[in-house]
Amino acid sequence: MILTVDRFEGEYAILEDGQGGSVAVYASEMPAGTAEGSKLVLEDGKYSLDASATDEQRHRMFLLQQELMKKIKLLRDVMKMEMTW
């Protein structure tokens, strides 16, 4: 099962399953290097970090942020043009 670390709350890590479900587990059970957004694989009751899936997800998020920033800049430019008319 693949899970994503949504956040940390005190001694717990809140993990999401990608289908709307979530579970709180002790953060001490997380592998070293686990952070918010990390992808984990749960096998035989143990969590392991899926570095390639985490990197892919972070790259997709970066591209989405870049796209959003371009749209915001375009919107600001249009608004400036309208104000000068």
N, C-alpha and C positions, 0 to 999 in steps of 0.2 A: 504494500500500500504506500502511495506517495502522499506526503503531507507537506504543508507550507507553514512555517512559523509566522503567525500573524503578529504576535507581540509577546512581551514578557510582563507579567503582573506579579510583583513580589517574587516569591519562590517558584512560580509557575510559568511555563511556556504555554501559550494558547496556540494550538495547531488546527489548521483548517484542512478538510479533505477535498476541497475543490467542488463539492456537491452541496454546499450549504451547511455541512456539519462541522462541528468543532469539538475539541477536547482539550482539557487542561491537564498537563502532566508536569511532574517536578522538573524544573530547569536543570537540576543536577543529572537527570537522565539523558540530557542532550549531549551529542558529541562535541569535542573541542572545536571552536571556530563557528559554532552555530550563532546566527544573528537573525534579526527580523528579516523576513523574506527568504530565508534559507529553505531549500527543498530537502526533505528527509525521506528516507525509505525505512519503513517499519517491517522488519523480518524477524521472526522467532522472538518477538518481544523486545528487540533491540533496535535503536534508531541509528542510522548512519547517514552522513551528509552526502548528498548527491551534488557534487561540485559543478558538474557540467550542466545539469538542469537548473541549478541556481544561477550560474553565469548566463545561460540562455534567457532566463526570465528577467534578469537585471538588464540585459542588453535590449530586450523587447520594451521594457519600461523606459529605458533611456531614449529609444527611438520614438516612442509615443510622446514623451516629454518634449523632444525636439520638434515634433510635428505640432504639438499644442502651442509651443512658443512661436512658431512661424505664423500660426493662425492668429494668435494674440497680436503679434506685430502688424500683420495685415489689417486687422480690425482697427488698431490704433491709427494706422496710416489713413484708412478710410475716414475715420472720425475726424482726424485733423483736416483732411481735404474738405469735408462737409462744413467745418467751422470757418474755413476761409472763404467760402462762397457767399 
